[in-house]
Amino acid sequence: MILPQTYAATLCLLIFSMLCWGSWANTLKFAGKWRFELFYFDYAVGVMLAATLYAFTFGSLGFDGFQFSDDLMQTGKRNILYGLLGGTVFNLANMLLVAAISVAGLAVAFPVGIGLALVIGVVWNYAIKSEGNPVFLFGGAAIIVAAIIVDAMAYQKHARAKLEEQAKAGLLKTSAPRVPLKGIVLSIFSGVLMGSFFPLVELGKSYGVGMGPYAIGFAFAGGVLLSTFPFNLFFMNLPVQGDPVEVRDYFLLGGLKQHALGVLGGLLWYSGTMANFVAASAENQAQVGPAVSYAIGQGATMISVIWGLLVWKEFDGADMRVKTLLTLMFVLFLLGLGLVSVAPVFK
């Protein structure tokens, strides 16, 4: 299998991972009014397609002679099960995140959902293995929680202002509209689950003989694909927004563009994930260290926020108070992320 052999190669993989993780959700936005439940079928296929492609190319090449198929054959069933379970837990979290994006947008769903996942991940990792300066770790986590609260406040104020304008124009049935918190709630549930799947992946990689990055990635993608159908049927029958949809709508309502964007979204997300898994497996002089790896990977949240603010104009027309809150959210998130990232250095 191919693994990075230099520090620069590992660093490039991490930056590539950050860009993919922060950008894949744009495919849902480009799909227009295509329902996220129908989009997700293609997304799951794209994830499995990418996992298979990387496993039988980069995972089966290289000078060491050890291939993806060898890795999969020598590992235990429990390791594969951990990979499948990790993919299943992640998939439910990601579906809730996509639902939140469709309701509240990228600039809200990612900071709240992924930010909360980061905080939970810090607690999980410290409970499993107490490494890093606890003041930096939990202080950074607390600041990220503050950033999440500020982002939610900005969303609520902006949404209220828009509803009040519609009420004044006579477009609403009530003169005192209430801001729906559905997008925030979905993001919170997504974050709780998103912060809980990683220990399962680590168990798959380390238990017994263990699994290499391409093998654990393949099992993980299998969990995503297999769990999509029961999870998605639930969302289709009890939608978070709009009327229920049927499976036949996938064939009747979607064109080539919508299906292609769904597959592309899965390819982009898994490409970022595979790059991160491979970078984490680098050895000796190719290792970049946990602090740099963590900081770059979580930078995907800010990439997605930039997409939401600058490209999709999700806070277009916001007043100065909302813009000030968004700026404060950026500063707090980066400060908290910085403290968490350097915590392993200042033990």
Secondary structure, 3 states (H helix, E strand, C coil): CCCCCCHHHHHHHHHHHHHHHHHCCHHHHHCCCCCHHHHHHHHHHHHHHHHHHHHCCHHHCCCCCCCHHHHHHHCCHHHHHHHHHHHHHHHHHHHHHHHHHHHHCHHHHHHHHHHHHHHHHHHHHHHHCCCCCHHHHHHHHHHHHHHHHHHHHHHHHHHHHHHHHHHHCCCCCCCCCCCCCHHHHHHHHHHHHHCCCHHHHHHHHHCCCCCCHHHHHHHHHHHHHHHHHHHHHHHHHCCCCCCCCCHHHHHHCCCHHHHHHHHHHHHHHHHHHHHHHHHHCCCHHHCCCHHHHHHHHHCHHHHHHHHHHHHCCCCCCCCHHHHHHHHHHHHHHHHHHHHHHHCCCCC
